[in-house]
Each structure stands twice: as structure tokens, then as C-alpha cells.
């Protein structure tokens, strides 16, 4: 089979870009030496390289060569040449190819994902996805997200399933095809991590790929098993990046703005957990947080998440409250504190800063031709905090590198997604950047996902992700899909109607982690144990009564019954006595949880927001309160794993009147995770989008009981 090549396209593109062609016969193509690759094209001609002269050099003449102004003034371009097909086309994930392209004299690689089906009239929207840090040791073995259950593979699949072409550059020095490693590993040796400059070289790789998109349409796609022409919508080219990739993305966005030399401008961007803050500040945070306890412990040496200890003492060297969740434990006295004692071994923040900035200055002195003898000095302020005096040449140049200080060039719609507990993507960086973009006439949205980790996932450790936590990654990708597909940033700001829709409730149910907290025990009633617990729903503190059967729980725990009560005309007095005391569930319902508990069920009876002392009274006054109560019920359901005596394989629902409406909504959201449900005299009338719950969309066994004379 003849290798599909755009060789006839080369001269035209080179002339268009004003580029110099350098034919390098050493490049060959064939079978990718990776699992899942089954296509061999041994006759592949060697693509020529594009050479930008000085830009291919590891050492640079000046730090200003990497400034936003310099990167905006230079030209970009490449030819993308398929090398192998990865995997098999499916209806959901389309076709995946691996390709090479030249970037500043280096042969680098990219993954290309093509959706199934014909492109829209204007062509497929495009997303360029930029991965996070791998490190020099792992970079040559970069696997192009081959594991389908990996985080980045799921990330890419999300956009492909939405009908977008996704290009995922491996970046210089990353990946190996046919036993030939990507070129540029020497850049990692000189600039990786410690200098905080390597993302600028990655941004150049991204921009060269961006201005090589034209070459995709000249590829012989049928030769690669794609029986249709792949056309791109160049008015919808989005870019998304994670972690260190977010730094490269922000730089690419600033460079590709109006007035730059980029031929294919970006239309929108998204950064998830971006490491894009000021260079010096990155080093001052990342270094200590990675190797000294003093950076995140309180004044008394314990971990409180703040600088203040249990005894009121303050740690003046405190940097950020949360180390990465993969630390496992934040208790140095724990028996699990083994490898951590070696990793977080630096004696102080000052010692860590000395080491980190020595690494940065060593790289600059060695790799920048117009700088030598640059140095820094550590000092202590009156409060005992370490400060740093930097070489003014280095400090001034570093401020001009990266997109953080160039909000005036960030006019494309931009999403910033991050956790409130991630020191890699400090919340104030995101808030500050977003505010400055909006003040400069751009459009940015800053989304915070509480208690998520660096991947916007829920940590397996309760000290990091306690209580109600909604997994942020899925939410972020949903928002970005709307942005890249429609180009409308407002699509990311879900209105209340979307939060309470069937889809919104299902999204909440699928991404929520929760837990009950014991508030107090109540006196047993008719031998049944009772306790009041709290949990959160949409950030509101909610309460629930739990009634347990008498005696020892079965080996697998008690089956669980969640009960949704009916309408109360005065919600704050729900489950209260005449003198105002709390006595859930109130006399009207009291016999029901007792009856089920006597039959061996562990009963969970939520208040609903605004009822009794549960927060959120304003929601009881909205047009469709049961839609919000359904979110409370889902939040209680997601807290069940925190009950040690609950059998999670035997969960049932019960609802009465308005609670029947709530139950039906919940069943739509959680489907087969419930073994059965019963609704009594359920209020089902009204517009399904407002006051009624649709009677379809779930497969749970359901019993409906009512009176013939009941008008509801």
C-alpha cells in the first residue's frame, strides 16, 4: 500500500509560510512499536523538516527570545504526516492515527482522533489537547494515551464523541515510533521543570502544529481506513491543556491573538489545573511544597490546612494548606509515613528555596548566552518569612515569559478549571487572571471545584476530599464541549433549570461523593436506635434522621430504605413539636420509619433543604421545590457508603405525596442502582419540566399505591 503523503503540498505551504525546507532522508516510517497498532506502511517517504535556525538550538541568545512579544513576531508552520493507525474505528471513538510533524528542526509526534461519520457543512471543529508533565525519564516512553481507561484517553474521547477532531501533540522529546524517539530530548535535559521555561518550547510545538492544520486536508484519508474527506472548521479551533500543559496553552493563546503571525488563530481555550502563574512564584511554591513539611504544616507542627495550629501558633513559612493527595497521609506520626519521610525531607522552606532557585539560576546561566553570573539572595522579613532577592535581569525577563501577564492578548473565550486545594494551580492565580481578562475586554470564566485533586477527581483520602464532593473533570469537559462546539461561553454557566433537569440531576448523581456526620444520638424508641446525622447538598448543610433495627446487624449490613416525606406548609416547622423542639419525623409520619426498622431496614429520613434546621429555606419558595429536594435525596443516597451497617447492594426508596414526585426524579438519575421503590399517593400532575416528574427513564421495580378518592 502506498503511504498517503502530502508531498505535493509541501512547496505551496513552504512558500506560503516563507519557510525553509530541509530534506532529511534519515526519517523513515513503518509499524509503530506499540500495542494496538496494526497498520504498516513501509514505503513512507521521509517528510522534510522545517528549520528555523536559531530556534532549533537548545541554548538561547536571550530570555527575551521566549517572551510573548518575540513569540508573537515569529512564524510557525509544519506538515503533519500520518505514521500509523492506532486501534480500530468504533461508532463512539472514531479513528486514531499517530503522526509526525517538524517543529523547529525537531521531528515530534502527535496523536490524531477523527470522529466517525461525515463532517458538518463547515467541517469538524478542532481541539488541540496539551498533556501535563511527564519528566525526562518517562518522556521517551510516552504512550499516546493508549490505555483506554486512562485519564487523558477519556479526556480525548469526550471531545471526539462530541464530533470534534482532536490533535494531542506529544511535544518535543516525548514518544517513540518505530524505535525512533521524538527529537528534542535535549531541551528537557537543559530546561525541564527546574527552570520553569520548558513550557515555552512546548508552546512553540503547539503553535507549529496549529499552523500545520492545513496539511491534514491534503492527506489521502481512505488509505488510512477513513472513507470520507476530513474537513476542518478553521473558525472553531479550540485548545485545552492540563497542568504544565496549561502553561503552554495560555502562552499559545496569547501568541495567537490578533496581530500575531499565526495563520490559524485559536477560537477558544480551556485550562484544567493550569501551572501558569508567574515563573518566580511557581518556583517559590512548587519547590517547598514538594520537599518540606514546613510548607504546609501549621505553627504547632500539626496539619490543619492553615498556618495556624491547634494552640494558636502561626507558621511564618506557611506556603499552602494542601499537599498533593497522593501523599496518602498528612500525619508524620502515622505508621504509613514511610516513603513520605524521604520525599519531604528538606528541613525548612528556606533550604528548599535555596535548592530550587539554585537549579533555576544554574539553567539560566548555562543556557542563556547574554546572561552569566546571575545570582539570588535569601533574606528573612520581620515576621520570620523567607524572601528572595533576584537578579534584576532574570526577574524582569521572567515576567515577560508566559501568558499570565498578557491579559490584553487573551481575547478568545477562556475557561479556567481548578480545585480550591491544588497548589499546582493556585486559586488566586485563576481568579486574578480571569478578572484581568474580563477587564481587558476578553471573556473568561473561573470555575472552582471544591475538594477535588489536581486531576479534578475525588481523592480516595478523606482528609483531602471530605463530605460532599462533586467530581469536577466531567463537569469541566461538559462545559468545554459547549464552548468548543458552539463557541458560546454562556453555555458553561448552567441555569437553575439545567441543574434541576433530569440530565442535571443525573450528572450530579454520577459525580457526587458524600458522607454523613453524626450530630447526636436520640433515645431509642420502641427498641429502635435513632441518631441525627448531617450531610451536604449543593453546599448546604442538611440533616437526616436514621432509625436502625435493634440488635446486631447482619454480616452484609442492614438493607437500606430512604424515605421522602410529603409537602409541609411551613417547612421550618417540619418535624418540630409545639414548643419548637426538634422531633423528626413528627407525629404524622412517626410510625412509618419505626415500622420499617422493625422489619429489618436501616431507615434514612432526610429533612429536605429549608425544612426543620436544614439550610436552604429560599429553595422552598422557588417555582418547583421538589426538583431541588431531589438533589437533597441524591446527596443522601451518595452518603450511604459512610454508614458502616448499611448493605449497599440492597437499597430501596419510599415516597409519599410530594415525596413520590421526588422519588421518581431520583430514580431517573440513579436507575439500576436501586433495587425497588414504592410511592404512596404521589403528586404527579403538572408540566414534567416544572411540577411533575416524568414516569419514564428508569428501570427500577416500582409499586404505586393510592386511594381512588385522592384528588392528588
C-alpha positions, 0 to 999 in steps of 0.5 A: 500500500502506498503511504498517503503523503502530502508531498505535493503540498509541501512547496505551496505551504513552504512558500506560503509560510516563507519557510525553509525546507530541509530534506532529511532522508534519515526519517523513515516510517513503518509499524509503530512499536506499540500495542494496538497498532496494526497498520504498516506502511513501509514505503513512507517517504521521509517528510522534510523538516522545517528549520528555523535556525536559531530556534532549533538550538537548545541554548538561547541568545536571550530570555527575551527570545521566549517572551510573548512579544518575540513569540508573537513576531515569529512564524510557525508552520509544519506538515503533519504526516500520518505514521500509523493507525492506532486501534480500530474505528468504533461508532463512539471513538472514531479513528486514531492515527499517530503522526509526525510533524517538524517543529523547529528542526525537531521531528515530534509526534502527535496523536490524531482522533477523527470522529466517525461519520461525515463532517458538518457543512463547515467541517469538524471543529478542532481541539488541540489537547496539551498533556501535563508533565511527564519528566525526562525519564518517562518522556521517551516512553510516552504512550499516546494515551493508549490505555483506554481507561486512562485519564487523558484517553477519556479526556480525548474521547469526550471531545471526539464523541462530541464530533470534534477532531482532536490533535494531542501533540506529544511535544518535543522529546516525548514518544517513540515510533518505530524505535525512533524517539521524538527529537528534542530530548535535549531541551528537557535535559537543559530546561525541564521543570527546574527552570520553569521555561520548558513550557515555552518550547512546548508552546512553540510545538503547539503553535507549529502544529496549529499552523500545520492544520492545513496539511491534514486536508491534503492527506489521502484519508481512505488509505488510512481506513477513513472513507470520507474527506476530513474537513476542518472548521478553521473558525472553531479551533479550540485548545485545552491543556492540563497542568504544565500543559496549561502553561503552554496553552495560555502562552499559545493563546496569547501568541495567537491573538490578533496581530500575531503571525499565526495563520490559524488563530485559536477560537477558544481555550480551556485550562484544567489545573493550569501551572501558569502563574508567574515563573518566580512564584511557581518556583517559590511554591512548587519547590517547598511544597514538594520537599518540606513539611514546613510548607504546609504544616501549621505553627504547632507542627500539626496539619490543619490546612492553615498556618495556624495550629491547634494552640494558636501558633502561626507558621511564618513559612506557611506556603499552602494548606494542601499537599498533593493527595497522593501523599496518602497521609498528612500525619508524620506520626502515622505508621504509613509515613514511610516513603513520605519521610524521604520525599519531604525531607528538606528541613525548612522552606528556606533550604528548599528555596535555596535548592530550587532557585539554585537549579533555576539560576544554574539553567539560566546561566548555562543556557542563556548566552547574554546572561552569566553570573546571575545570582539570588539572595535569601533574606528573612522579613520581620515576621520570620518569612523567607524572601528572595532577592533576584537578579534584576535581569532574570526577574524582569525577563521572567515576567515577560515569559508566559501568558499570565501577564498578557491579559490584553492578548487573551481575547478568545473565550477562556475557561479556567478549571481548578480545585480550591486545594491544588497548589499546582494551580493556585486559586488566586492565580485563576481568579486574578487572571480571569478578572484581568481578562474580563477587564481587558475586554476578553471573556473568561470564566473561573470555575472552582471545584471544591475538594477535588485533586489536581486531576479534578477527581475525588481523592480516595483520602478523606482528609483531602476530599471530605463530605460532599464532593462533586467530581469536577473533570466531567463537569469541566469537559461538559462545559468545554464541549459547549464552548468548543462546539458552539463557541458560546461561553454562556453555555458553561454557566448552567441555569437553575433549570439545567441543574434541576433537569433530569440530565442535571440531576443525573450528572450530579448523581454520577459525580457526587461523593458524600458522607454523613456526620453524626450530630447526636444520638436520640433515645431509642424508641420502641427498641429502635436506635435513632441518631441525627446525622448531617450531610451536604447538598449543593453546599448546604448543610442538611440533616437526616434522621436514621432509625436502625433495627435493634440488635446486631446487624447482619454480616452484609449490613442492614438493607437500606430504605430512604424515605421522602416525606410529603409537602409541609406548609411551613417547612421550618416547622417540619418535624418540630413539636409545639414548643419548637423542639426538634422531633423528626419525623413528627407525629404524622409520619412517626410510625412509618420509619419505626415500622420499617426498622422493625422489619429489618431496614436501616431507615434514612429520613432526610429533612429536605433543604429549608425544612426543620434546621436544614439550610436552604429555606429560599429553595422552598419558595422557588417555582418547583421545590421538589426538583431541588429536594431531589438533589437533597435525596441524591446527596443522601443516597451518595452518603450511604457508603459512610454508614458502616451497617448499611448493605449497599447492594440492597437499597430501596426508596419510599415516597409519599405525596410530594415525596413520590414526585421526588422519588421518581426524579431520583430514580431517573438519575440513579436507575439500576442502582436501586433495587425497588421503590414504592410511592404512596399517593404521589403528586404527579400532575403538572408540566414534567419540566416544572411540577411533575416528574416524568414516569419514564427513564428508569428501570427500577421495580416500582409499586404505586399505591393510592386511594381512588378518592385522592384528588392528588 
